[in-house]
């Protein structure tokens, strides 16, 4: 069939009405294959390394400013660089950055100081070498698993990622990575226990920390409100269970409490609620610290691994409410946090109990500050450094034996 020239050009742009569109299932399959389908690399690994100058390569997903998981990665990498190691980033399937230089500039501007190489890759298995190779999320595990050229491979585990998905292909592909021959560098005891107990991995724990130069009690003249509830409201992250907080606040209002809510972590837009509120959206560190110093109680929920927000709130003297679950109890001592049953009623009960008891607020404030005082990113980075060096030595000794 012949078409007029105008229609022919249109069909070239949008497709012929008689052509077949690719089925949605195949589009999803092809998208997954971009992340998991890598040919094995046969690049030989080094036979020795310098403990004080390790060559460490991280594989990371692409990123935008404000990404919390990336901030932790860049903090650790920046410290490792300061400790004297040679650090490099490879960005898998870049969708934001067009060049490695662009990504490096963004790291330095919005995250942490970094002077090493940043490179991009798509589809093919990177042909690079070094001492330690580190995966940082479920999909970066697949190129790491395919790559040769390194003495030992690691997985920086910041959360239990199979829980991010309904039971199905993505959850199964994610859980499969815990069976790869990687050593796990885990953000906290709960993940460490899961990796070692449930998956038989060599595993260690390093604590999530906070920046004490930003998160602290501040000036003595700052007045703390008696009726402000600060709620971490990043609802686009399902594991933060923000909907439970909203239902609990509705119950709290029906009980006659006089309170105001400071929502932060995401722009919620205009809300139809029965209590006064402020929609702060995404705040920077200094703005968050000011909020934590002024609020009465802080609410942040962790349905999987705990959030950095808990410790940052505590460092500013803010009493914290989180969910009474194993993943939270494994990290925080009984006396430094208010634990709420994970139901609207249970959360409202915890809020009301703490809101009405200034003495309990003072007790939790002191206990929380005492708990976090010894944490620092430098200490956490030193733990990661020692774990990497120890496992490199072990791997070489096994080869030599």
C-alpha positions in Angstrom: 0.0 0.0 0.0 1.4 3.5 -0.9 0.8 6.4 1.4 1.0 10.2 0.6 4.4 11.7 1.5 3.0 13.5 4.6 1.6 10.2 6.0 4.8 8.3 5.2 6.8 10.8 7.2 4.3 10.6 10.1 4.5 6.8 10.1 8.3 6.9 10.3 8.0 9.1 13.4 5.2 7.4 15.3 5.0 4.0 13.6 2.6 2.6 11.1 -0.9 1.8 12.3 -0.4 -1.6 10.8 2.8 -2.4 12.7 2.9 -4.5 15.9 3.8 -2.8 19.1 6.1 -4.7 21.5 4.1 -6.3 24.3 4.4 -4.6 27.7 5.8 -7.8 29.3 8.7 -7.8 26.8 9.5 -4.2 27.4 9.8 -5.0 31.1 11.9 -8.1 30.4 14.2 -6.1 28.2 14.6 -3.4 30.9 15.5 -6.1 33.5 18.0 -7.6 31.1 19.8 -4.3 30.9 20.7 -4.7 34.6 21.2 -8.4 35.0 22.6 -9.8 31.6 26.4 -9.5 31.7 29.0 -11.8 30.0 31.7 -13.1 32.3 35.0 -11.3 32.2 38.3 -13.2 32.3 40.5 -10.3 33.3 43.1 -11.7 35.7 43.2 -10.5 39.3 46.2 -9.0 41.1 48.3 -11.3 43.1 49.2 -8.8 45.9 48.0 -5.4 47.2 49.3 -2.6 49.5 47.2 -2.5 52.7 47.8 1.3 53.0 46.9 2.0 49.3 44.2 -0.4 48.2 42.7 0.0 44.7 38.9 0.1 45.4 36.3 0.3 42.7 32.6 0.9 43.4 29.7 0.1 41.0 26.8 2.5 41.7 23.5 3.3 40.0 23.0 6.8 38.6 22.0 9.4 41.1 20.5 12.9 41.6 21.2 15.4 44.4 19.5 14.4 47.7 19.9 10.7 47.3 20.5 9.4 50.8 22.0 6.0 50.0 24.4 7.6 47.6 25.4 10.2 50.2 26.5 7.3 52.5 28.4 5.7 49.7 30.2 8.9 48.8 31.0 9.6 52.5 32.6 6.2 52.9 34.5 6.5 49.6 35.7 10.1 50.4 37.1 8.9 53.7 38.8 5.9 52.1 40.4 8.3 49.7 41.6 10.5 52.5 43.0 7.4 54.2 45.3 7.0 51.2 43.4 4.5 49.0 42.8 4.8 45.3 39.0 5.0 44.8 37.1 4.8 41.5 33.3 4.9 40.6 31.6 3.1 37.7 28.0 4.2 37.1 25.8 1.4 35.7 23.3 2.3 32.9 23.5 6.1 33.4 20.2 8.0 32.9 21.1 11.3 34.5 24.8 11.9 33.7 26.2 12.0 30.1 29.9 11.9 31.1 32.0 10.8 34.1 33.3 14.3 34.5 29.7 15.6 34.9 29.0 12.9 37.5 32.2 13.7 39.4 31.3 17.4 39.4 27.9 16.6 40.9 29.5 14.4 43.6 31.7 17.2 44.7 29.0 19.9 44.5 26.1 18.0 46.2 27.7 15.2 48.2 31.3 14.8 49.3 34.8 15.7 48.2 36.2 13.2 45.7 39.2 13.3 43.4 39.2 9.8 41.8 38.0 8.6 38.5 34.3 8.4 37.6 33.3 6.4 34.5 30.0 5.2 32.9 29.0 1.9 31.4 26.0 0.3 29.7 25.4 -3.2 28.6 29.0 -4.6 28.4 31.0 -5.9 31.4 33.6 -3.4 32.4 37.2 -4.5 31.8 38.9 -3.0 34.8 41.2 -4.3 37.5 42.0 -3.6 41.1 42.0 -5.0 44.6 38.4 -4.7 45.9 35.2 -4.4 43.8 32.1 -3.2 45.7 28.5 -3.6 44.6 26.0 -1.1 46.1 22.5 -2.3 45.2 20.7 -5.3 43.8 21.4 -4.5 40.1 25.0 -3.5 40.5 25.6 -7.0 41.9 25.1 -8.5 38.4 28.0 -6.7 36.6 30.1 -7.2 39.8 29.4 -10.9 39.7 30.5 -11.1 36.0 33.7 -9.1 36.5 37.1 -10.6 36.9 40.2 -8.6 37.7 39.8 -8.2 41.5 41.2 -10.0 44.5 37.8 -9.9 46.3 34.3 -8.7 45.7 32.1 -7.0 48.3 28.5 -5.9 48.7 27.7 -2.7 50.6 24.3 -3.6 52.0 22.3 -0.6 53.2 18.9 -2.3 53.3 17.0 -5.5 52.7 16.1 -4.8 49.1 13.8 -7.9 48.3 11.3 -6.2 50.6 11.1 -3.3 48.2 9.1 -5.4 45.7 6.0 -7.6 45.7 6.8 -11.3 45.4 7.7 -11.8 41.8 10.6 -11.4 39.3 12.2 -8.3 40.8 12.1 -9.6 44.4 13.6 -13.0 43.2 16.3 -11.3 41.2 17.2 -9.1 44.2 17.3 -12.0 46.7 19.4 -14.0 44.3 22.3 -11.5 44.8 22.6 -12.5 48.5 23.8 -15.9 47.2 26.6 -14.4 45.1 30.2 -14.9 46.4 30.5 -11.5 47.9 31.6 -10.4 51.4 28.9 -8.2 52.9 29.6 -4.8 54.5 26.3 -4.1 56.3 24.8 -0.8 57.6 23.9 -2.1 61.1 23.5 -5.2 63.1 20.1 -6.2 61.6 21.4 -6.5 58.1 24.6 -8.2 59.3 22.5 -10.8 61.1 20.4 -11.4 58.0 23.3 -11.8 55.6 25.2 -14.2 57.9 22.4 -16.1 59.4 19.9 -16.4 56.5 22.3 -16.4 53.5 25.6 -17.8 54.9 27.6 -14.8 53.8 30.7 -13.5 55.4 29.4 -10.3 56.9 30.4 -7.4 59.1 28.5 -4.4 60.6 29.3 -0.7 60.4 27.0 1.8 62.0 25.1 4.6 60.1 26.5 7.8 61.6 25.7 11.5 61.4 27.5 14.8 60.9 28.1 16.2 64.3 29.0 19.5 62.8 25.4 19.9 61.6 23.3 17.8 63.9 23.8 18.9 67.5 21.9 20.8 70.2 22.9 24.2 68.8 22.6 27.4 70.8 21.4 27.4 74.3 18.8 30.1 73.6 16.9 28.0 71.1 13.4 27.4 72.5 11.9 23.9 72.0 8.2 24.0 71.3 5.7 22.1 73.5 3.3 21.0 70.7 5.2 20.4 67.4 5.5 16.9 65.9 8.2 16.5 63.2 7.2 13.6 60.8 9.5 12.1 58.2 7.0 12.1 55.4 8.8 10.6 52.4 5.7 8.7 51.3 7.2 7.8 47.9 9.4 5.3 49.9 6.9 2.7 51.0 9.1 1.3 53.8 8.7 4.6 55.7 5.0 3.7 56.3 4.0 7.3 56.2 0.3 6.4 55.9 0.4 5.0 59.4 1.6 8.3 60.7 -1.3 10.2 59.0 -3.9 7.7 60.5 -2.4 8.1 63.9 -2.4 11.9 63.8 -6.1 11.8 62.9 -6.7 9.7 66.0 -4.6 12.0 68.1 -6.7 15.0 67.0 -9.9 13.2 67.8 -8.5 12.6 71.4 -8.4 16.4 71.8 -4.7 17.0 71.8 -3.5 20.4 70.7 -0.6 19.9 68.3 1.0 21.1 65.1 2.8 18.9 62.5 6.0 19.6 60.6 6.1 17.3 57.6 9.4 16.9 55.9 11.3 14.6 53.5 9.0 15.2 50.5 6.7 17.8 49.1 3.2 16.6 50.1 1.3 19.5 48.4 -1.9 20.8 50.0 -3.4 18.6 52.7 -6.9 18.3 54.0 -6.2 17.6 57.6 -7.8 18.7 60.9 -4.7 20.1 62.5 -2.2 22.9 61.7 0.7 21.7 59.6 3.8 22.9 57.7 4.8 21.2 54.4 8.5 21.7 54.4 9.4 19.3 51.5 13.0 18.4 51.2 15.2 20.3 53.6 19.0 20.6 53.7 21.0 19.5 56.7 21.1 22.9 58.5 17.3 23.3 58.1 16.7 19.8 59.4 18.8 20.4 62.4 16.9 23.6 63.2 13.6 21.7 62.9 14.9 18.9 65.2 16.0 21.5 67.8 12.6 23.2 67.8 10.1 20.2 67.6 8.6 18.4 70.6 8.9 14.9 69.3 10.2 13.3 66.1 8.4 10.5 64.2 10.3 8.3 61.7 9.3 4.8 60.7 11.5 2.0 59.5 9.8 -1.1 58.1 13.2 -2.4 56.9 16.6 -1.1 57.9 16.6 2.1 60.1 16.9 5.6 58.7 19.7 8.0 59.3 17.0 10.4 60.5 16.7 8.6 63.8 20.3 9.4 64.9 20.3 12.9 63.4 17.2 13.7 65.5 18.7 12.2 68.6 21.9 14.2 68.1 19.8 17.4 68.2 18.1 16.3 71.4 14.8 15.4 69.9 12.9 12.4 71.4 12.1 9.8 68.7 9.3 7.4 68.0 9.9 4.5 65.6 8.1 1.1 65.1 8.4 -1.7 67.6 9.9 -4.2 65.2 13.0 -6.5 65.2 14.8 -4.4 62.6 14.6 -1.3 64.9 15.2 -3.1 68.2 18.3 -4.7 66.8 19.8 -1.2 66.4 18.5 1.0 69.2 18.7 0.2 73.0 15.4 0.0 74.9 16.0 3.2 76.8 16.8 5.7 74.0 13.7 5.6 71.9 9.9 5.3 72.2 8.8 2.1 70.4 5.3 2.1 68.9 3.2 -0.9 67.8 2.9 -0.7 64.0 -0.8 0.2 63.9 -2.6 3.6 63.8 -3.9 2.9 67.4 -0.4 1.9 68.6 1.3 4.8 67.1 -1.3 7.3 68.4 -0.9 5.8 71.9 2.9 6.3 71.8 2.5 9.8 70.5 0.0 10.7 73.1 2.0 9.1 75.9 5.2 10.9 75.0 3.4 14.2 74.1 1.8 14.4 77.5 4.9 13.5 79.6 7.6 16.2 79.5 9.7 14.2 82.0 9.8 11.2 79.6 10.7 13.6 76.8 13.7 14.8 78.9 14.7 11.2 79.7 14.6 10.1 76.0 16.4 13.3 75.0 19.3 12.6 77.4 19.4 8.8 76.5 19.3 9.5 72.8 22.1 12.0 72.9 24.2 9.6 75.0 23.6 6.8 72.5 24.7 8.6 69.4 27.7 10.6 70.9 30.3 8.0 69.8 29.2 7.6 66.2 31.2 9.2 63.4 31.5 8.6 59.7 35.3 8.4 60.0 34.9 5.5 62.5 32.5 3.7 60.3 34.8 4.2 57.3 37.7 2.8 59.3 35.6 -0.3 60.0 34.9 -0.7 56.3 38.6 -0.2 55.5 39.7 -2.8 58.0 37.1 -5.3 56.7 38.2 -4.9 53.1 41.9 -5.3 53.9 41.3 -8.3 56.1 39.2 -10.1 53.4 41.8 -9.3 50.7 44.5 -10.9 52.8 42.3 -13.9 53.5 41.5 -14.3 49.8 45.2 -14.2 48.9 46.1 -16.6 51.7 43.5 -19.1 50.4 45.0 -18.9 46.9 48.4 -19.4 48.3 47.3 -22.4 50.4 
